[in-house]
Amino acid sequence: MQNKMTQPLVPTSSKQNKAFTLSELNPHSGIPVRIETRVPKGRYSVRFIGLYEQSGMLVTAPKTRKTLFTEGALLAVKMLVGNRMVSFTSRLLKAHAEPFPYWVLAYPAQMESQIFRQHTRVPMYLPVMVDQGEKDLHQPIKALCVDMSLQGASIESSQALAKVGDPVFITARVSVAGVDQVILVNARVKKCDANGKSSL
């Protein structure tokens, strides 16, 4: 699996496209959202918070010291919802600083979507330990599995887990029918990004 959120926004015209509304796709809170601004030009990664009655979309505010965002600014938005990549234009309706920095964006009047991957990722919150086996002289790294599909998983950590192509071992503790089970699986890193997210 690969995280395509770092690719530039481009319009889609695939025959696989079907008209969906954002409410129908029902995105989960916490999924990554990419916002692009034209004036001034910039690209920012934020997190989806929720929708408000098909009139607004709430996202975390970009982590930037630049005070260049004004209400009404035109934005290009792209996000992966389930197995669909959606893109649309929106406007910054309101920027709030309390109780935490977040933005209210205009609900998209039109939206483009296309099938991005065959298998849908299932969001989760599963603490895991990651190591590179016997050759790894360091302690296993604590990480968090944030989603999983039939073909892989996304894992977030505060430090680099491994390089692209490296084999890793994932250890997780789960409860099945009230009985704790330890799961150990081997995987290979397919993609890493600067935010500490690895796709396996």
C-alpha positions in Angstrom: 0.0 0.0 0.0 1.2 3.5 -0.7 0.2 6.8 0.7 -0.5 9.1 -2.2 -1.3 12.2 -0.1 1.9 13.8 -1.2 1.0 14.0 -4.9 -0.2 17.3 -6.4 -3.9 17.9 -6.8 -5.1 17.0 -10.3 -8.6 16.8 -11.7 -9.9 13.3 -12.3 -11.9 12.1 -15.3 -11.9 8.3 -14.9 -15.0 6.4 -15.9 -14.9 4.9 -12.5 -15.9 8.2 -11.0 -19.3 8.5 -9.5 -21.1 11.5 -8.0 -20.9 11.2 -4.2 -21.4 13.8 -1.5 -18.9 14.0 1.4 -21.7 13.1 3.8 -22.4 9.9 1.8 -18.7 8.9 2.0 -18.8 9.5 5.7 -15.1 10.2 6.4 -13.7 9.2 9.8 -12.4 11.7 12.2 -8.6 12.0 12.2 -7.9 11.0 8.6 -5.3 13.1 6.8 -6.4 16.0 4.6 -4.1 18.0 2.3 -4.8 21.7 1.7 -3.3 23.8 -1.0 -3.4 27.5 -1.2 -2.6 29.6 -4.4 -2.1 33.0 -2.9 0.3 32.8 -1.3 1.3 29.4 -2.7 1.5 26.6 0.0 0.7 23.0 0.8 -0.3 21.9 4.3 -1.2 18.6 6.0 -4.1 18.7 8.5 -6.6 16.3 10.0 -10.3 15.9 9.4 -12.5 16.6 12.4 -16.1 16.3 11.2 -18.9 17.8 9.1 -21.6 20.2 10.2 -25.1 19.7 8.6 -23.7 19.7 5.0 -22.7 23.4 5.5 -19.2 23.1 6.9 -16.2 20.9 7.2 -14.0 21.1 10.3 -10.2 20.4 10.1 -7.3 21.0 12.4 -5.4 24.2 11.6 -2.1 23.9 9.7 1.0 24.0 11.9 2.6 27.1 10.5 3.8 30.4 12.0 2.7 32.3 8.9 -0.2 34.6 9.5 -1.3 34.6 5.9 -4.7 32.9 5.9 -7.7 35.1 5.7 -11.4 34.2 5.9 -12.7 33.6 2.4 -9.4 32.3 1.0 -9.8 29.8 -1.8 -8.4 26.3 -1.0 -7.9 23.1 -2.9 -8.6 20.0 -0.7 -7.7 16.4 -1.2 -8.4 13.4 1.1 -8.5 9.7 1.0 -11.8 8.4 2.3 -12.0 4.6 2.5 -10.9 3.4 -0.9 -11.7 6.7 -2.7 -9.5 9.7 -3.3 -11.7 12.8 -3.3 -10.7 16.4 -4.3 -12.7 19.6 -4.3 -12.3 23.4 -3.9 -13.5 25.1 -0.8 -13.1 28.4 1.2 -11.9 29.1 4.6 -15.1 30.3 6.5 -13.6 30.7 9.9 -10.3 30.1 11.8 -10.6 29.4 15.5 -7.9 29.3 18.1 -10.0 27.9 21.0 -10.3 25.4 22.5 -7.7 24.3 20.0 -6.6 25.6 16.5 -9.1 24.5 13.9 -10.7 25.7 10.6 -14.2 25.6 9.3 -14.2 25.1 5.5 -17.2 25.5 3.2 -18.9 22.3 2.4 -18.0 21.3 -1.2 -20.7 22.0 -3.7 -19.0 19.7 -6.2 -16.5 16.9 -5.6 -14.4 14.6 -7.7 -13.7 11.0 -6.6 -12.1 8.0 -8.0 -11.2 4.5 -6.8 -7.8 4.7 -5.2 -7.2 1.1 -4.0 -9.0 -2.2 -4.2 -9.2 -2.8 -0.5 -10.7 -0.3 2.0 -8.5 0.5 5.0 -10.2 0.0 8.4 -9.3 2.8 10.9 -8.1 1.5 14.2 -6.0 2.5 17.3 -3.7 -0.4 18.1 -0.5 0.1 20.0 2.3 -2.0 18.5 6.1 -2.6 18.9 8.3 -2.5 15.9 11.9 -3.9 15.5 14.1 -5.2 12.7 14.9 -8.6 14.2 18.2 -10.0 15.5 20.3 -7.5 13.6 18.6 -4.6 15.4 20.7 -3.6 18.4 18.1 -1.0 19.5 15.1 -1.5 21.7 11.8 -2.1 19.9 10.1 1.1 18.9 6.6 1.9 20.3 4.2 2.8 17.5 0.5 3.0 16.6 -1.3 1.1 13.9 -3.8 3.6 12.6 -5.4 1.6 9.8 -5.3 -1.8 8.1 -6.5 -3.5 5.0 -6.2 -7.0 3.5 -2.9 -6.0 1.9 -1.1 -3.9 4.5 -1.3 -1.4 7.3 -0.2 2.2 8.2 1.8 2.7 11.4 2.7 6.0 13.0 5.6 6.7 15.4 7.6 9.5 16.8 10.8 8.3 15.1 11.8 6.5 11.9 10.9 2.8 12.0 13.1 1.6 9.1 14.0 2.5 5.5 11.8 1.8 2.6 12.3 -1.9 1.6 13.5 -3.0 5.0 11.9 -6.0 6.7 10.4 -5.3 10.2 8.6 -7.4 12.8 5.4 -6.1 14.4 4.3 -7.2 17.8 0.8 -6.5 19.1 -1.3 -7.6 22.0 -5.0 -8.1 21.4 -7.9 -9.6 23.3 -9.9 -12.4 21.7 -13.0 -13.6 23.6 -11.6 -12.1 26.7 -8.2 -13.9 26.4 -5.1 -11.8 25.7 -3.2 -12.9 22.7 0.3 -11.8 21.4 0.5 -11.5 17.6 3.9 -11.3 15.9 4.0 -10.7 12.1 6.7 -9.8 9.7 6.3 -7.0 7.1 8.2 -4.8 4.7 8.2 -1.0 4.7 6.6 0.3 1.4 6.6 4.0 2.1 7.6 6.5 4.7 6.7 10.2 5.1 8.1 13.1 7.2 5.2 12.9 9.7 6.4 9.5 11.0 3.9 7.4 9.1 5.0 4.2 7.5 3.0 2.0 5.0 3.6 -1.7 5.2 
